[in-house]
Amino acid sequence: MPLGTYTWLAVVVAIACAAIGWLGIAGWLGAAVVAASIAAHVAGNALGTRLRDATDRNLDPGRTRFSRGTPPLPPAQPTHLEIRSPLGRLVPVSAGIGAGCGGLAGSVALATLTEASAAGAILGGVSSAVIGGLFGFLLASFVEIVRTSIREAIAAEERKPSLPHQVGPGRQ
């Protein structure tokens, strides 16, 4: 690396050390998260612009997509995951169980492991219940989607026509 790059690196490290001394480690981490969010936003915007400019924008309705005369495939039947459907019983029950376990664990932990007041333990239990309910919802949603995907994949494999066995010389 050239000397100028090392100089900029030294400046950035010096500013980071000064910021840690001035803001504390929590303030520095917050500033790093904000800077990373801005950098991710700029990178995503640049990538999106590049992808938009690289796409074929010819939206002529008379234009055919197939150049070799191959007929277009018929539209596929929508899968269960593409259709809007109710959550079922698994997801709300799991969210409730997660909320109950999270609230109980949070309030018991605050009451026994810290010197929190009863109001603090209740408030901590409520916030733990919200987080536990969210984790229960996410886990149950993930299980439901995986279960549905596997069920549809198995059904598609069963519908797939089997290829005929070829009979060659010496085979029957």
Protein Blocks (a to p, Z undefined) as FASTA:
>chain_A
ZZklmmmmmmmmmmmmmmmmmnommlmmmmmmmmmmmmmmmmmmmmmmmmmmmpcfbfcf
kbcfblnlpacdddddddfklpccdebjmlmmmmmmmmmmmmmmmmmmmmmmmccdfklm
mmmmmmmmmmmmmmmmmmmmmmmmmmmmmmmmmmmmmmpccddddddehiZZ
